[in-house]
Amino acid sequence: MDLRQERGLWFSFILILGLIFLSLLLYLLLSPISTSQKVSLVWHDNDHNGQDSPGDVIEMTNGQIYLRFDYVDVWKGHQALNTFDNPPEKRDLDPRWNGYYLQELRYRNEVAYRYVGWDIARQIYPTLSSNDVIGLVGQPESYPDNPFLSLWNSKESVKNPSYKWYVYFEKRATRKDKEKGPILILKSDKGQGLEYNLEISLKGPQLFFDLKVRNKQDKEIQYLNLLTLPANKIIDTNFGPPELLCCRQIEPLGFTENFTFTVRGDGLAGSGMLPWKIKRDTKDNYFTGGWWLLHQHGLFVWKAAKIKAGGEAKFNLVATFSDENIYSRYERYLKENGLNFEKVNLREVQDYFVRNVPRTITKEGWVYHAYEWPTNDWHNEMTGKAFMTMFYLTGDKTWLNYTVMANKYYLEKMRWNSPEHPFYGYFMDQTVDIKQRQCFLWSQPYNVESLLAEYPLTENQKVKEALLLNFEKVYSGLMWNPEGKRWFWRAVVDPSTKPPKLIWKDDLNTFDACEFGIDVMLSAYSFTGDKKYLRRAVEAMENQLQVLENYGLLLEDHAGEPSVNVYAFAAKVLYRLYDYTGEQKWLENGTKILDALLMSFIHMDKYQGEFSWLKGGVSRKDGDWTGQFGEPTTGTDSSVATAPTYIPWIMEALVAGYKHTGKKMYLDYAHQLLWHSLEANKKMKEATGGKFEFCGHFNTYLKKFYEDDDSLVIVSNLYELPYLQAFEKDVRVEHSDLQEIAEEEGELRLINPTGSSLKAVVHLPADWLEIKINSLGKIDKYFSGQKGAASTQVKFNFNGGVAIFNLEPYSIYHLTRVK
């Protein structure tokens, strides 16, 4: 054979093989029955009895989406683990409530939802150990002529207990579909006159829930259905129809590290809180039990239907996953809707706040706060710390005097001063009678930081003694749970005995108690240098790592709801943990939580006409729908308010976030929040004819202001202004506890108000090519008029616009641009 002919045949043969291989590859990639699309459905029979029973697991995947369902015994004859239940509360429940619930959901192997696990949940949330209501279906009772209030009032009660309207499925089956492949069928009949048949299927990046509910009763019923998909991280739209001002216009979104997902269906699609765990206490006593709930985040489709006797209704939910990450998707939402961030003049804002501060101070020295309780001396936000940032900015001793006066009141009136009292050394959050018999961790951080703010200037020994005592009490006193490595949420005394007797502790393990305890421990470490406090802070946070995966566990108080203030304080605490440990994971998680807060709780939406000022409004939480009856209230615990009173909590986190990352988004949100707060003040002043001006809350359901002056929106917001003015001059310092003050062009002051020697990483403007740094000595001497007496040059490293040097305790430094 001719050599050229032979080569040609070989070439043709190789070409044909290549085309066959390419065709097979395209077939595998594009065929609907390719490996990536084929559905695998596996049932693990834990006890090998051939029946659905506790311990069994169902796994379902198509290569993109993965689901795991666990069959659980929701009761197991558990007893409450709270040692103050005497005798221990015994709970009996019919095993018919057992069944399958969603344990885990993944997309492209990233966790979209993962429950901590049945047995682990019992250990870390012991007071609420006996029930778990992560299910897929609910049927809360209807409310006459108002479906929104029907869902809002779905409260645990004898008439409507949560485990009866959140369904676990006790039976499973399968069927095949030509298009979707194997379909999982979960069935339930709890003997309540309703029968459920839920079909779960997968197709590519989509998850389908198709539900049939049959009415076995001999009468027509009004039925509300909630198909839910729990999620670790969400953009919260709040509950209710879109025409309610409390509801976001963005689509309901869940997200992972790199992916997002949303839901739709025949009904209202939304995202927010879902009931999770419940402790039913028949003693009905607020101080020693009552109704306790915890919640989880999730997406849902909500629909009402009338079902005739013997008839059925159909409901559906479709979850669609996307390879677009949450940052891109949220930025696209803002751009497509023409949503820009408002900007304020910081000097004008500062002048407005400063001008109004005298109106906020009572003759006793405390700051008036609008609140349901009558004493109005609630102290859970910045006072002394905010005043002192202004003192360092201006040198005006009026701010120091405000701090000293307020602290005198806190020490004398808002602290348990008798050694015989069980709460000796702890602070209370207000002086109203009902709070004087309860001790909370949330009352400690802001009282502590107000005293710490004063100390460098006065070295008041009473302040020092109070701080040292409080540090020890928080470290190992009655509020610390050594077995659980966490803090109790609340302790209660009987005031009728002399001295008062401790009668109750709540070991809820809601995260607010933990983050407040950690913050005090970090303050104790910065004040004393004793590493035991730092070790306690790290130990407590390491025991709460579940909240860093599932933001639905950033829970607040006995209502057990993720809230904007818990998110904000969590970010602040994580940044401070990074400052004092250098562990990168705390920095990274603080930033992730702060970003989630901004996208979820700040309503960057378009509001029309008279409500345009609501853009940038703050939603505190959305879970009161399972905690109260009647219409949503306008007070501090309302879920449907814009709540400017919580803006200072967010500002602390934004300041810390920008100091550590330099992300422009944090400055955008700071300006937007200040704009919103100022607009809210204007609107309330107009609505009340000038009687009230400082807006803490506006009820977006009733369209009413909480008519009283919330002075904390003035005083606490002083804190961020010196920082924001420095940031706008491209100056920031990577430490939460250091204060940077931009002075004249080319000059910067840096203050260390702590008792620790701290390393400063100072980011300076790009045109600062050469600098010098001088120590101006101790803060008290500098501000007492001995300026320059201790001025000495400081050694530092300067590279790429970043200066690094060490600051001595209670000291002040001056940075100057040389060229």
Buried (B, 14 or more C-beta within 10 A) or exposed (E): EEEEEEEEEEEEEEEEEEEEEEEEEEEEEEEEEEEEBBBEBEBEEEEEEEEBBBEBBBBBBBBBBBBBBBBBBBBBEBEBBBEBBEEEBEBEBEEEBBBBBBBBBBBBEEBBBBBBBBEEBBEBBBBBBBBBBBBBBBBBBBBEEEBBBBBBBBBBEEEBBBBBBBBBBBBBEEEEEEEBBBBBBBBBBBEBBBBBBBBBBBBBBBBBBBBBBBBEBEEEBBBBBBBBBBBBBBBBBBBBEEEBBBBBBBBBBBBBEEBBBBBBBBBBBBBBBBBBBBBBBEEEEEBBBBBBBBBBBBBBBBBBBEBEEEEBBEBBBBBEBBEBBBEEBBEEBBEEEEBEBBEBEBEEBBEBBBEBBEEBBBEEBBBBBBBBBEBBBBBBBBBBBBBBBBBBBBEEEBBBEBBBBBBBBBBEBBBBEEEEBBBBBBBBBBBBEEBBBBBBBBBBBBBBBBBBBBBBBBEBEEBBEBBBBBBEBBBEBBBBBEEBBBBBBBBBBEEEEEEBEBBBBBBBBBBBBBBBBBBBBBBBBBBBBEEBBBEBBBEBBEBBEBBBBBBBBBBBBBBBBBBBBBBBBBBBBBBBBBBBBEBEBBBEBBBBBBBBBBBBBBBBBEBEEEBEBBBBBBBBBBBBBBBBEEBBBBBBBBBBBBBBBBBBBBBBBBBBBBBBBBBEBBBBBBBBBBBBBBBBBEBBBEBBEEEBBBBBBBBBBBEBBBBBBBBBBBBBBBBBBBBBBBBEBBBBBBBBBBBBBBBEEBEBBBBBBBBBEBEBBBBBBEEBEEBEBBBBBBBBBBBEEEBEEBEEEBEBEBEEBEBEBEBBBBBBBBBBBEE
